[in-house]
Every structure is written in C-alpha cells, then in structure tokens.
Amino acid sequence: MGHPTLKAQVREQMTAALRVGDKARLGALRMLAASITNREKEVLHELSDEEVREVAGKEVKRRSESIEAFESAGRTELAEKERAEREVLQPFAPEQLADAEVDALIDGAISAAGATSMEDMGRVMGAVMASAKGRVDGSVVQRKVRERLAG
C-alpha cells in the first residue's frame, strides 16, 4: 500500500514513545491525536494526510503562541515544555514557505487584484492565504502586505 497515513504514523510514534517511557513526546502526540479525532467528528469523515497536516499546523501555531505568552510572563519552564511539544509536532505540520516564496505570493496577489491601497488589503490577504494553505503565518503575511500597500 505504500507509506502509512500520517494519522497511522502518529499512532505508531505514540506506541514507540509509550514503550520507551518518553512522557513529553507521548503527551504531545496524544494531544495531536485528540485534535485529529475532534476534527474528524466535526467533518464526519476520516481526515486525509493534508487535513491532518492542517490540524498539526494549528497545534504548532498554538504552541508558538503559548511560548511567546509564557516568555513574556517570565515562565521559562513552561515555555520550554511548549517548545519541546512543538518540536515533536513540527514534522506533522505543513512545511512553512520561505520568505522569498511568501513575497512572490504577495506580489502575485497584489498584481492579480490590481491592489493599490490599504482598502485592497482584504482581497490580497484572502488570495495569499488561500494559495499558501496553512504553510505561512497570517500575521507575517499581514505585516508584509501592509508594508507593500502603505509604501
């Protein structure tokens, strides 16, 4: 059949982590598995690999936001725990686009939409985020689009 699905890989890694007693890795994988199951209940079908990557991407983003919050609050031990979980989940998330690729998507969307002012930002953002499909952080795109349209 070829390669196992991402969902099956998550289960295999959970079993391996359980065998070696890696509690941090096991916890992160269990949370990902729970998020996948919850998403399947929402959409009422088994998730494809791309949909699993989307769920994992959201989990990675959630960890990144938590790291920022904990660091700004001076809670380094909690930030480290989140960082470790993010490391475990990263391989399942969509590969992030490089800055140059993001810039190219933005330039393409601006010219396609004929955008000239900040009023066009929504159309440009929509086009970029649709073509990037979770492989780029929306706040980064927003900042870059704002710079281009305001400039």
C-alpha positions in Angstrom: 0.0 0.0 0.0 3.0 2.3 0.3 3.5 4.7 3.1 1.3 4.6 6.2 -1.0 7.6 6.6 0.0 10.5 8.8 -2.7 9.5 11.3 -1.2 6.0 11.5 2.3 7.5 11.9 1.1 9.5 14.9 -0.3 6.3 16.4 3.0 4.4 15.7 5.0 7.2 17.3 2.7 7.2 20.3 3.3 3.5 20.8 7.0 3.9 20.5 7.1 6.8 23.0 5.0 4.7 25.4 7.4 1.8 25.1 10.5 4.0 25.9 8.7 6.0 28.6 9.1 9.4 26.8 6.3 11.2 28.6 6.8 14.6 27.0 6.7 13.1 23.5 3.7 10.9 24.3 1.8 13.8 25.8 2.3 15.9 22.7 1.3 13.1 20.3 -1.8 12.3 22.4 -2.9 15.9 22.1 -2.4 15.8 18.4 -4.3 12.5 18.1 -7.2 14.0 20.1 -7.2 17.1 17.9 -7.3 14.8 14.8 -10.2 12.8 16.3 -12.1 16.0 17.2 -11.7 17.4 13.7 -12.9 14.1 12.2 -16.0 14.3 14.4 -16.6 17.9 13.1 -16.3 17.0 9.4 -17.8 13.5 9.8 -15.1 11.7 7.7 -11.6 10.3 8.2 -9.0 13.0 7.6 -6.7 12.9 4.6 -3.0 13.5 5.2 -3.4 17.1 4.1 -6.1 17.7 6.6 -4.0 16.0 9.3 -1.2 18.4 8.4 -3.6 21.3 8.8 -4.6 20.1 12.3 -0.9 19.7 13.2 -0.1 23.1 11.8 -2.8 24.6 14.2 -1.3 22.8 17.1 2.2 24.0 16.3 0.9 27.6 16.0 -0.9 27.2 19.3 2.5 26.1 20.9 4.3 29.0 19.4 1.7 31.5 20.8 2.0 29.8 24.2 5.8 30.1 24.1 5.5 33.8 23.5 3.0 34.3 26.3 5.0 32.3 28.8 8.2 34.0 27.9 6.7 37.5 28.2 5.3 36.4 31.6 8.8 35.1 32.7 7.7 31.5 32.9 10.6 29.9 31.1 10.0 26.3 32.4 6.5 26.4 30.8 7.9 27.9 27.6 10.5 25.1 27.4 7.7 22.5 27.8 5.8 24.1 24.9 9.0 24.2 22.9 9.6 20.5 23.4 6.0 19.7 22.3 6.3 22.0 19.2 9.5 20.0 18.2 7.5 16.7 18.4 4.6 18.1 16.3 6.6 20.0 13.7 7.3 17.0 11.4 3.5 16.5 11.0 2.7 20.2 10.2 2.9 21.6 6.7 6.3 22.8 5.7 6.5 26.6 6.0 7.2 28.7 3.0 10.4 30.6 2.8 10.3 34.4 2.9 11.0 34.7 -0.8 8.1 32.4 -1.7 5.8 34.4 0.6 7.0 37.6 -1.1 6.3 36.1 -4.5 2.8 35.1 -3.5 2.1 38.6 -2.2 3.4 40.3 -5.3 1.3 37.9 -7.5 -1.8 38.6 -5.4 -1.3 42.4 -5.5 -0.9 42.4 -9.3 -3.8 40.0 -9.8 -6.1 42.0 -7.6 -4.8 45.3 -9.0 -4.3 46.4 -5.4 -3.1 50.0 -4.9 -4.2 51.0 -1.4 -4.9 49.6 2.1 -8.6 49.2 1.0 -7.5 46.3 -1.1 -5.7 44.5 1.8 -8.6 42.0 2.4 -8.6 40.8 -1.2 -4.8 40.4 -1.2 -4.7 38.7 2.2 -7.5 36.3 1.1 -5.7 35.4 -2.1 -2.3 34.8 -0.4 -3.7 32.7 2.4 -5.8 30.6 0.0 -2.8 29.8 -2.1 -0.5 29.3 0.9 -2.9 26.8 2.5 -1.6 26.9 6.1 2.1 27.0 5.1 2.6 30.6 6.3 1.7 32.5 9.4 -1.1 35.0 8.7 0.5 37.7 10.9 3.6 37.6 8.7 1.6 37.9 5.6 -0.5 40.8 7.1 2.7 42.7 8.0 4.3 42.2 4.6 1.1 43.2 2.7 0.6 46.2 4.9 4.2 47.3 4.2 3.7 46.9 0.4 0.3 48.7 0.2 1.2 51.5 2.6 4.6 52.1 0.9 
